[in-house]
Amino acid sequence: MAEEIHIRNMVCGRCIMAVRKIFRDAGIEPLEVELGTVLLEQPLERQQRELIGRSLEEYGFGLIDDRRSRMLERIKTAVIELVHYGGEPANAGLPGRVNLSGYLSEKCHADYSSLSKLFSEMKGESIEKYYIAQRIERVKEFLVCDELSVGEIADIMGYSSPAHLSAQFKSVTGLSPREFKALKTKPLLPLDKI
């Protein structure tokens, strides 16, 4: 009988590789590893679960055992996929041009109002605020690369205009995109710390 293991703080392809390696190092070959989940052929024994749990913690991950925490992690993963990878399926749309509530309802198989309530209760902020923080972090990544203009970044990220992007960026970071680009060291946050 297969078992699905839920894991917190998986935010990118490197996380998938790291988690797969943790399971393999413990002598367990996962059937599938995706952001936030690992599918196993057989349920873990208690000792295996403890070993995997300790190993995951060493790398900043963690096992998720309760239903509400799993849903919170699913919401966060869906927002990260949308903002940083174009959504599921790949490139389903630009982050700013996708209806966030519809997208999350579909990805999480739940009513948006219940997702929003759960997220606010558990995270202490709204889904929209979290979504904006993720978008701004993605904009910072584009600015660090210094290959695109603010207008091009606004278009890629689905902002209605460069002025809208700049206003939201300044509201979140306290800096304009130009001021951010001028910084000697550009503070980027790990996705799991947003």
Backbone as CSV, one residue per row, in Angstrom:
resi,resn,N_x,N_y,N_z,CA_x,CA_y,CA_z,C_x,C_y,C_z
1,MET,0.841,-1.175,0.000,0.000,0.000,0.000,0.890,1.244,0.000
2,ALA,0.698,2.126,-0.965,1.520,3.326,-1.118,1.243,4.324,0.007
3,GLU,2.230,5.190,0.253,2.081,6.242,1.257,2.582,7.548,0.669
4,GLU,1.814,8.618,0.896,2.241,9.942,0.480,2.740,10.683,1.713
5,ILE,3.979,11.124,1.654,4.602,11.862,2.748,4.581,13.338,2.368
6,HIS,4.184,14.193,3.300,4.134,15.632,3.045,5.312,16.299,3.741
7,ILE,5.980,17.194,2.992,7.217,17.806,3.478,7.141,19.316,3.326
8,ARG,7.518,20.031,4.382,7.495,21.490,4.347,8.803,22.042,3.785
9,ASN,8.707,23.244,3.247,9.831,24.037,2.745,10.456,23.520,1.454
10,MET,9.769,22.712,0.696,10.260,22.325,-0.630,9.791,23.395,-1.610
11,VAL,10.731,24.129,-2.196,10.333,25.266,-3.020,10.916,25.269,-4.427
12,CYS,11.787,24.315,-4.742,12.415,24.365,-6.064,12.914,22.974,-6.481
13,GLY,13.446,22.916,-7.677,13.974,21.657,-8.199,15.124,21.104,-7.366
14,ARG,15.948,21.994,-6.826,17.059,21.518,-5.982,16.533,20.879,-4.706
15,CYS,15.411,21.398,-4.202,14.785,20.794,-3.017,14.332,19.369,-3.331
16,ILE,13.762,19.189,-4.505,13.324,17.854,-4.923,14.514,16.904,-4.962
17,MET,15.634,17.355,-5.541,16.836,16.508,-5.605,17.360,16.195,-4.203
18,ALA,17.361,17.203,-3.312,17.867,16.993,-1.953,16.993,16.007,-1.188
19,VAL,15.686,16.143,-1.308,14.776,15.242,-0.591,14.888,13.823,-1.143
20,ARG,14.981,13.697,-2.453,15.163,12.366,-3.049,16.436,11.723,-2.494
21,LYS,17.509,12.497,-2.397,18.783,11.976,-1.871,18.646,11.565,-0.397
22,ILE,17.926,12.346,0.385,17.721,12.005,1.801,17.035,10.645,1.918
23,PHE,16.006,10.421,1.111,15.301,9.138,1.159,16.205,8.006,0.679
24,ARG,16.926,8.244,-0.418,17.820,7.195,-0.933,18.920,6.861,0.061
25,ASP,19.476,7.897,0.721,20.521,7.661,1.720,19.995,6.822,2.884
26,ALA,18.685,6.890,3.119,18.067,6.090,4.182,17.660,4.707,3.663
27,GLY,17.988,4.399,2.401,17.681,3.095,1.826,16.252,2.965,1.322
28,ILE,15.612,4.107,1.053,14.223,4.106,0.600,14.164,4.767,-0.777
29,GLU,13.695,4.036,-1.769,13.586,4.577,-3.131,12.172,5.124,-3.334
30,PRO,12.031,6.465,-3.426,10.693,7.036,-3.636,10.172,6.723,-5.037
31,LEU,8.863,6.515,-5.133,8.235,6.337,-6.439,8.198,7.671,-7.173
32,GLU,7.958,8.747,-6.423,7.833,10.069,-7.015,8.149,11.115,-5.957
33,VAL,8.836,12.193,-6.379,9.114,13.325,-5.494,8.692,14.589,-6.224
34,GLU,7.796,15.339,-5.614,7.330,16.606,-6.166,7.444,17.654,-5.078
35,LEU,7.226,18.920,-5.430,7.249,19.967,-4.418,6.227,19.646,-3.334
36,GLY,6.711,19.445,-2.122,5.835,19.217,-0.979,5.423,17.787,-0.713
37,THR,5.701,16.856,-1.646,5.266,15.473,-1.413,6.277,14.451,-1.916
38,VAL,6.266,13.313,-1.250,7.045,12.150,-1.661,6.089,10.965,-1.648
39,LEU,6.056,10.237,-2.744,5.204,9.051,-2.822,6.092,7.820,-2.668
40,LEU,5.720,6.972,-1.701,6.477,5.753,-1.415,5.638,4.524,-1.738
41,GLU,6.322,3.462,-2.101,5.632,2.210,-2.412,4.972,1.632,-1.166
42,GLN,5.647,1.750,-0.013,5.132,1.199,1.239,5.225,2.260,2.325
43,PRO,4.346,2.188,3.323,4.424,3.136,4.439,5.749,3.010,5.190
44,LEU,6.216,4.119,5.721,7.436,4.114,6.522,7.184,3.456,7.870
45,GLU,8.176,2.743,8.347,8.119,2.224,9.715,8.471,3.383,10.643
46,ARG,8.147,3.261,11.920,8.366,4.343,12.886,9.826,4.789,12.914
47,GLN,10.762,3.845,12.938,12.185,4.191,12.985,12.627,4.905,11.699
48,GLN,12.126,4.444,10.568,12.449,5.089,9.309,11.918,6.524,9.293
49,ARG,10.684,6.707,9.773,10.077,8.044,9.816,10.906,8.982,10.685
50,GLU,11.379,8.474,11.826,12.203,9.301,12.719,13.528,9.670,12.050
51,LEU,14.171,8.701,11.397,15.435,8.947,10.695,15.245,9.968,9.573
52,ILE,14.218,9.756,8.757,13.928,10.676,7.656,13.612,12.054,8.223
53,GLY,12.828,12.118,9.270,12.467,13.397,9.893,13.687,14.164,10.348
54,ARG,14.632,13.487,11.009,15.865,14.148,11.464,16.698,14.629,10.275
55,SER,16.819,13.794,9.256,17.599,14.168,8.074,16.975,15.364,7.356
56,LEU,15.665,15.357,7.227,14.987,16.487,6.584,15.217,17.776,7.363
57,GLU,15.128,17.694,8.693,15.334,18.874,9.539,16.734,19.454,9.350
58,GLU,17.742,18.597,9.178,19.109,19.068,8.971,19.229,19.950,7.730
59,TYR,18.387,19.719,6.754,18.421,20.483,5.498,17.352,21.568,5.433
60,GLY,16.665,21.821,6.552,15.665,22.877,6.578,14.289,22.457,6.106
61,PHE,14.077,21.153,5.909,12.772,20.629,5.541,12.117,20.084,6.804
62,GLY,10.961,19.498,6.671,10.319,18.870,7.810,9.106,18.069,7.382
63,LEU,8.822,17.016,8.131,7.619,16.213,7.885,6.394,16.994,8.355
64,ILE,5.321,16.882,7.608,4.060,17.519,7.981,3.065,16.407,8.258
65,ASP,2.548,16.397,9.472,1.655,15.305,9.853,0.188,15.699,9.964
66,ASP,-0.115,16.973,10.230,-1.531,17.307,10.395,-2.116,17.900,9.109
67,ARG,-3.406,17.728,8.944,-4.119,18.101,7.724,-4.041,19.600,7.440
68,ARG,-4.203,20.441,8.452,-4.165,21.899,8.247,-2.783,22.355,7.787
69,SER,-1.744,21.802,8.363,-0.382,22.165,7.946,-0.108,21.712,6.520
70,ARG,-0.640,20.547,6.154,-0.471,20.068,4.774,-1.139,21.022,3.796
71,MET,-2.324,21.496,4.135,-3.034,22.423,3.246,-2.297,23.761,3.165
72,LEU,-1.791,24.248,4.287,-1.013,25.487,4.269,0.181,25.340,3.334
73,GLU,0.874,24.236,3.443,2.048,24.000,2.598,1.641,23.877,1.129
74,ARG,0.497,23.269,0.866,0.009,23.137,-0.506,-0.290,24.521,-1.107
75,ILE,-0.881,25.415,-0.304,-1.171,26.776,-0.769,0.134,27.505,-1.083
76,LYS,1.082,27.438,-0.161,2.364,28.121,-0.374,3.072,27.577,-1.614
77,THR,3.067,26.268,-1.788,3.703,25.656,-2.955,3.033,26.106,-4.244
78,ALA,1.708,26.174,-4.254,0.987,26.609,-5.453,1.319,28.052,-5.802
79,VAL,1.420,28.923,-4.804,1.781,30.323,-5.059,3.197,30.404,-5.610
80,ILE,4.118,29.658,-5.030,5.508,29.658,-5.509,5.579,29.139,-6.938
81,GLU,4.866,28.056,-7.229,4.847,27.525,-8.598,4.327,28.560,-9.579
82,LEU,3.259,29.252,-9.199,2.671,30.261,-10.081,3.636,31.420,-10.325
83,VAL,4.192,31.963,-9.265,5.029,33.157,-9.383,6.392,32.860,-9.990
84,HIS,7.020,31.794,-9.555,8.405,31.543,-9.957,8.554,30.607,-11.150
85,TYR,7.532,29.802,-11.429,7.663,28.822,-12.513,6.528,28.884,-13.530
86,GLY,5.656,29.884,-13.419,4.591,30.058,-14.396,3.375,29.191,-14.167
87,GLY,3.289,28.527,-13.043,2.108,27.725,-12.730,2.191,26.326,-13.282
88,GLU,1.183,25.550,-12.970,1.073,24.154,-13.391,-0.177,24.005,-14.230
89,PRO,-0.221,23.504,-15.388,0.950,23.034,-16.097,1.902,24.182,-16.402
90,ALA,3.132,23.844,-16.710,4.170,24.849,-16.915,3.662,25.959,-17.826
91,ASN,3.959,27.178,-17.407,3.611,28.375,-18.165,2.112,28.492,-18.429
92,ALA,1.313,28.139,-17.435,-0.141,28.257,-17.569,-0.553,29.705,-17.770
93,GLY,0.272,30.608,-17.339,-0.030,32.020,-17.518,0.936,32.854,-16.717
94,LEU,0.931,34.127,-16.983,1.771,35.035,-16.222,1.155,35.222,-14.850
95,PRO,1.991,35.349,-13.805,1.469,35.429,-12.444,0.395,36.497,-12.251
96,GLY,0.570,37.673,-12.810,-0.387,38.743,-12.604,-1.630,38.620,-13.457
97,ARG,-1.636,37.717,-14.392,-2.777,37.588,-15.298,-3.600,36.335,-15.014
98,VAL,-3.261,35.639,-13.960,-4.004,34.453,-13.550,-4.865,34.849,-12.361
99,ASN,-6.090,34.395,-12.346,-6.973,34.646,-11.220,-6.468,33.809,-10.049
100,LEU,-5.901,34.477,-9.041,-5.267,33.778,-7.926,-6.253,32.884,-7.181
101,SER,-7.426,33.388,-6.896,-8.380,32.580,-6.133,-8.805,31.340,-6.911
102,GLY,-9.050,31.484,-8.209,-9.417,30.327,-9.026,-8.280,29.338,-9.151
103,TYR,-7.084,29.862,-9.336,-5.891,29.011,-9.459,-5.693,28.179,-8.190
104,LEU,-5.759,28.847,-7.026,-5.543,28.127,-5.766,-6.672,27.141,-5.472
105,SER,-7.898,27.516,-5.778,-9.020,26.595,-5.573,-8.824,25.325,-6.387
106,GLU,-8.384,25.505,-7.633,-8.157,24.347,-8.504,-6.982,23.501,-8.022
107,LYS,-5.865,24.163,-7.684,-4.664,23.429,-7.256,-4.870,22.707,-5.926
108,CYS,-5.631,23.325,-5.022,-5.782,22.770,-3.677,-7.089,22.010,-3.494
109,HIS,-7.919,21.988,-4.526,-9.196,21.265,-4.477,-10.033,21.697,-3.274
110,ALA,-10.132,23.024,-3.110,-10.908,23.549,-1.991,-11.439,24.936,-2.344
111,ASP,-12.455,25.346,-1.638,-13.055,26.661,-1.804,-12.048,27.738,-1.360
112,TYR,-11.928,28.809,-2.147,-10.927,29.833,-1.851,-11.154,30.483,-0.492
113,SER,-12.399,30.726,-0.116,-12.635,31.392,1.171,-12.116,30.546,2.336
114,SER,-12.253,29.228,2.251,-11.728,28.371,3.326,-10.198,28.337,3.282
115,LEU,-9.620,28.356,2.078,-8.156,28.418,1.963,-7.637,29.713,2.564
116,SER,-8.300,30.813,2.242,-7.888,32.124,2.727,-7.958,32.204,4.251
117,LYS,-9.044,31.678,4.811,-9.208,31.682,6.272,-8.122,30.847,6.945
118,LEU,-7.891,29.648,6.440,-6.865,28.771,7.002,-5.489,29.429,6.926
119,PHE,-5.159,29.993,5.765,-3.854,30.624,5.563,-3.656,31.768,6.555
120,SER,-4.664,32.625,6.687,-4.560,33.765,7.606,-4.405,33.312,9.050
121,GLU,-5.156,32.285,9.434,-5.064,31.772,10.799,-3.685,31.193,11.094
122,MET,-3.144,30.430,10.148,-1.897,29.712,10.406,-0.645,30.535,10.122
123,LYS,-0.715,31.427,9.150,0.478,32.186,8.745,0.471,33.603,9.309
124,GLY,-0.701,34.094,9.712,-0.775,35.436,10.277,-0.765,36.540,9.236
125,GLU,-1.000,36.184,7.987,-1.108,37.168,6.911,-2.021,36.591,5.836
126,SER,-2.487,37.453,4.961,-3.395,36.988,3.915,-2.626,36.292,2.799
127,ILE,-3.347,35.485,2.039,-2.744,34.854,0.862,-2.276,35.928,-0.102
128,GLU,-3.051,36.985,-0.257,-2.697,38.053,-1.189,-1.377,38.710,-0.803
129,LYS,-1.184,38.951,0.497,0.076,39.558,0.961,1.253,38.609,0.675
130,TYR,1.049,37.327,0.914,2.086,36.333,0.632,2.397,36.292,-0.866
131,TYR,1.351,36.331,-1.680,1.490,36.339,-3.147,2.284,37.556,-3.607
132,ILE,1.964,38.724,-3.062,2.691,39.943,-3.429,4.153,39.832,-3.009
133,ALA,4.411,39.301,-1.823,5.796,39.139,-1.352,6.576,38.213,-2.294
134,GLN,5.937,37.140,-2.753,6.595,36.230,-3.691,6.861,36.934,-5.020
135,ARG,5.890,37.711,-5.493,6.067,38.433,-6.759,7.230,39.425,-6.650
136,ILE,7.293,40.147,-5.547,8.361,41.129,-5.367,9.715,40.428,-5.295
137,GLU,9.769,39.288,-4.650,11.042,38.542,-4.593,11.467,38.109,-5.992
138,ARG,10.505,37.708,-6.814,10.808,37.333,-8.201,11.297,38.547,-8.991
139,VAL,10.681,39.701,-8.774,11.128,40.933,-9.429,12.565,41.249,-9.008
140,LYS,12.873,41.065,-7.713,14.244,41.301,-7.238,15.236,40.392,-7.975
141,GLU,14.849,39.137,-8.204,15.729,38.220,-8.948,15.998,38.757,-10.352
142,PHE,14.947,39.242,-11.023,15.135,39.828,-12.357,16.048,41.049,-12.297
143,LEU,15.870,41.892,-11.275,16.693,43.097,-11.155,18.159,42.752,-10.901
144,VAL,18.404,41.724,-10.099,19.780,41.291,-9.820,20.462,40.819,-11.107
145,CYS,19.722,40.108,-11.946,20.289,39.622,-13.213,20.628,40.777,-14.145
146,ASP,19.912,41.888,-14.010,20.197,43.114,-14.753,20.182,42.929,-16.267
147,GLU,19.289,42.088,-16.756,19.194,41.860,-18.203,17.933,42.463,-18.806
148,LEU,16.963,42.832,-17.946,15.682,43.337,-18.433,15.385,44.707,-17.837
149,SER,14.633,45.504,-18.579,14.190,46.795,-18.052,13.020,46.557,-17.098
150,VAL,12.685,47.573,-16.326,11.546,47.475,-15.417,10.266,47.231,-16.224
151,GLY,10.161,47.852,-17.379,8.996,47.636,-18.241,8.882,46.197,-18.697
152,GLU,10.006,45.604,-19.081,10.001,44.200,-19.507,9.652,43.276,-18.344
153,ILE,10.185,43.588,-17.159,9.881,42.789,-15.968,8.396,42.912,-15.634
154,ALA,7.868,44.133,-15.721,6.436,44.344,-15.444,5.591,43.500,-16.386
155,ASP,5.973,43.449,-17.646,5.227,42.662,-18.627,5.308,41.168,-18.311
156,ILE,6.510,40.673,-18.031,6.702,39.250,-17.714,5.902,38.853,-16.477
157,MET,5.886,39.741,-15.480,5.224,39.430,-14.208,3.736,39.755,-14.214
158,GLY,3.241,40.290,-15.336,1.808,40.532,-15.454,1.304,41.785,-14.764
159,TYR,2.187,42.739,-14.482,1.745,44.012,-13.914,1.102,44.845,-15.016
160,SER,0.165,45.683,-14.640,-0.539,46.498,-15.631,0.381,47.554,-16.247
161,SER,1.427,47.952,-15.522,2.359,48.958,-16.033,3.636,48.937,-15.200
162,PRO,4.715,49.526,-15.733,5.944,49.651,-14.927,5.707,50.485,-13.665
163,ALA,4.825,51.476,-13.766,4.526,52.318,-12.597,3.861,51.491,-11.490
164,HIS,2.964,50.577,-11.867,2.308,49.709,-10.883,3.340,48.809,-10.209
165,LEU,4.229,48.205,-10.991,5.292,47.378,-10.424,6.144,48.212,-9.470
166,SER,6.572,49.395,-9.915,7.444,50.240,-9.092,6.770,50.635,-7.784
167,ALA,5.494,50.987,-7.850,4.769,51.378,-6.643,4.661,50.208,-5.663
168,GLN,4.328,49.019,-6.169,4.211,47.855,-5.290,5.584,47.468,-4.732
169,PHE,6.613,47.550,-5.557,7.968,47.221,-5.126,8.389,48.143,-3.985
170,LYS,8.155,49.449,-4.158,8.535,50.420,-3.129,7.720,50.215,-1.862
171,SER,6.449,49.887,-2.000,5.595,49.659,-0.841,6.096,48.472,-0.015
172,VAL,6.617,47.438,-0.669,7.076,46.234,0.034,8.512,46.387,0.541
173,THR,9.405,46.932,-0.294,10.833,46.960,0.052,11.305,48.289,0.630
174,GLY,10.537,49.358,0.381,10.978,50.688,0.804,11.905,51.341,-0.206
175,LEU,12.190,50.641,-1.295,13.089,51.140,-2.340,12.378,51.084,-3.692
176,SER,12.772,51.959,-4.579,12.298,51.835,-5.956,13.140,50.753,-6.629
177,PRO,12.679,50.199,-7.750,13.520,49.227,-8.462,14.895,49.800,-8.816
178,ARG,14.947,51.065,-9.214,16.233,51.708,-9.550,17.150,51.759,-8.326
179,GLU,16.591,52.137,-7.167,17.387,52.191,-5.940,17.877,50.795,-5.558
180,PHE,17.027,49.794,-5.720,17.421,48.418,-5.418,18.585,47.980,-6.303
181,LYS,18.488,48.282,-7.605,19.563,47.902,-8.532,20.881,48.572,-8.170
182,ALA,20.809,49.770,-7.581,22.022,50.524,-7.242,22.709,50.015,-5.976
183,LEU,22.033,49.187,-5.192,22.641,48.652,-3.970,23.853,47.792,-4.312
184,LYS,24.881,47.872,-3.492,26.070,47.029,-3.691,25.728,45.569,-3.439
185,THR,25.056,45.299,-2.325,24.593,43.935,-2.039,23.073,43.959,-2.091
186,LYS,22.533,43.069,-2.851,21.094,43.035,-3.070,20.480,41.921,-2.220
187,PRO,19.684,42.315,-1.228,19.120,41.316,-0.311,18.010,40.480,-0.950
188,LEU,18.328,39.214,-1.216,17.336,38.273,-1.712,16.982,37.321,-0.585
189,LEU,15.713,36.954,-0.495,15.261,36.042,0.552,15.069,34.649,-0.016
190,PRO,15.430,33.622,0.737,15.072,32.264,0.316,13.550,32.154,0.280
191,LEU,13.021,31.426,-0.699,11.566,31.347,-0.869,10.853,30.816,0.368
192,ASP,11.496,29.934,1.115,10.838,29.384,2.297,10.871,30.346,3.484
193,LYS,11.533,31.500,3.341,11.593,32.492,4.425,10.647,33.665,4.174
194,ILE,9.927,33.632,3.061,9.019,34.734,2.725,7.716,34.519,3.457
